Amino acid sequence: MGLKRRIFIVLFTFSFLLTVFAVRMGWLAWSAAARPVTAGGRTINELAVRQREQGIELDSGRGHFVDRDGVRLTGQIQWLPTLFPVRDLPEEESLMKLAVLADMSLDELKTKWKMIQAPFALEIENKESSKPPIGELPVGVEWLPYMKRYPEGTSGNQWLGYVAQRPDVIRGLKIGQESGRPFPIQMQVGASGLELSMDRFLRGIGGTRVSYGTDGKYRSLPSIGTRIRTTDNPYYPIQVQTTIKEGIQRELEKLSQAMKVEEGAIVVLDARQGDIIAMVSSPFYDPNRIQIEAGAWSNRAVKAEAPGSIFKLVVAAAALESGATKPGEMFHCSGEYNRYGLSCWKAGGHGEISLEQGLAQSCNVVFAELGERLSQAQIARAASGLGLSRKIGWHADSFMGGEELRQIDQEEAGRVFHPTAAVDGGVLAQTALGQRDVLVTPLQAANLVVTLLHDGQLFSPRLVSKVKYKDGSTMADFPVKKSGRAPGISPKTSHQLLVMMRRVVTEGTGRSMRSSKWELAGKSGTAQVMKLTKKLNQQWFIGYGPVSRPQYAVAVLVQNRPAGSRHLATDVFRRVMDILAQDADMS
């Protein structure tokens, strides 16, 4: 075989193999492009397009909250014009319309658009709309429906909480329930309130994203356009049904602002079973712009404070139960107790005064004497029987997956006696006035009233009644919880205290409420505290109404009031009850 023939055969063989390889690669590219090549079912063509798509999240897929009647508390659609990164900006005429819509100058809009490297939503007025505004937008801009979790502005519903990005939490979570993929590290999770305590239910299984197609040079591709990817699941996102009545919550927030309650809380409980109807904390917070150091996100309705004279209800219960006093017993108040530096708030004293009058007039001398008659154990037992010195919000040691669940975040237990303090006559007398080491939360104070209304039956206030799937079926129920009657509070004692609370309004420190829409009963309280060497008062009023058929139990705390100032808590309580009466008339 000649040299030329051998060279020809080698070249022909090489060419043949090269041709076969090229055909094979072409066939693979054509056939595989339409065939899923990833665990998620994506094709090569889809992956190639995705490399040229600029995406943005419209909805994280997180579950939402509703009130007891189904009114949404989180989640509102807002349509916003969204800029996508493109190389060539549209003509100035169309840009000018967009600039006017976004309240920007033409140059500002151009500069902003050229700088973005990812889709960017423009802020516009009237953005909280259920439908996109009518009108064409330039190429590279789309009206998109964003899920806004919280309304703009501040509110007093710190019980709801807020979400935040917490990579440390995400790393500890299990693989996504159905998707088989890890949760994205940038996913927002609950950071406080119900957002935190219900987070295990709210996480969902995927959100909604939109992408806009461009080529490798960021030029728009009309043939691709906008693509929406979402998780179509009949069960998610879930819905958490709270016990809150949204209308009452908002009215009480307006009231708190109108009456200039700068620091404090209002708690309204359903008198029938202790459910939380409204819970307002001041100062208000903005869940969209959390400032940790400022502390407004903290829920003061579940923080323990010195209760002052509302604690006299506990002491009266302990004294009646133990036989240390009896209805109708007479005391003498000269204005001074003559021991431990204690005195009555009324100069010159009340003179001869009965037990019932002593509670109505909030006489310090009567209750200092009762305190010294009682033992530490007797006072502590009555307090425990009325739900004090422990967390009372709905909880389960093991719920569904076996984990502990407490519905109410940040709740404090409070206390009656300091665990390390030696208790003598002075400590007992001061404790009986709701001072010294006594701490009570507004939630506990309102629940104390519910307990008396149920003859000593203690409830665990709920903030959530159930969790529902997207299709309306129930995922989890949170039944009403009763702790049983405590041995320290009998039906007879409960009834006697309720009658005394009515006298507070008819002839005592709550006389200003005699003109209210409902007949009311309650107890006022003022505790002296020191803040930065300044003497201030914590003002309280707790009670219920209407007396003939109780519907609501309410606790009001107004914190850090100047010494000697009017009792704002009493005024707020009366206005709260008028709002509740009006709501009942409209129902």
JOCORRA-V944980 format. One line per field, one symbol per residue. psi: psi as a letter, one per 20 degrees, with the letter a starting at -180 (. if undefined). burial: + if it has 24 or more other C-alpha atoms within 12 Angstrom, else -. A space follows every 10 residues. Layout:
psi->???
burial->???
This chain:
psi->prghgggggg gggggghggg gggggggggg hhhjppjrhj jqrggghggh ijqoqqphpi jqrrqrahjj pphqoppppq pppqoqgoqr qhghhgghgg hjlqrghggg gghhhqirqp ppprqkimqi qqqpqqqrpj pqpqoqoogq qqaqrklihg brqrpnhhgg hiqrqqghhj qqqqhjpprp hrbhhghjhh hihajqbpqq qppraikkpq nhhgbppppr onpihqqrpo oriqoggggh hhggggghjl nhpaqpppqo ihjjqohqop ppqrroiimp nghhjhipoi ijpprpibih ihhggggggg hijirqpipq rpoihqijqj jqrqhopiri bpprgghhgh ilphgghggh ghhrrghggh gggghjjrkq piqprphppe jiqqpphoqj pqhargqphi qpoahggggh hhjkbdjppq qhghghhggg ghikkjppro pqiphrpqrh jiqpgqqnqp ppiqpqiior hgggghhhgh hhhhhhjbik hijijrhqpr qaprqppprp oljpprqopq pqarrqhhnp hqpqpppoql qqpirqnhhg gggghghhgh gghhhi.
burial->---------- ---------- ---------- ---------- --------++ -+++++++++ ++++++++-+ -+++++++++ ++++++--++ ----+--++- ++---+--++ -++----+++ +++---++-- ------++++ ++++++++++ ---+++++++ ++++-----+ ---------- --++--++++ ++++++++++ ++++++++++ +++++--+++ +---++++-- ----++++++ ++++++++++ +++++++-+- ++++++++++ ++++++++++ +++++++--- -----+++++ ++++++++++ ++++++++++ ++-++-+--- +++-+++--- -++++---++ --++++++++ ++++++++++ ++++++-+++ ++++++++++ ++++++---- ----++++++ +++++++--- --+--+++++ ++++++++++ ++++++++++ ++++++++++ +++++++++- -------+-+ -++--+++++ +-++-+++++ ++++++++++ ++++-+-+++ +++++++++- ------++++ +++++++--+ ++++++++++ +-----++++ ++++++++++ +------
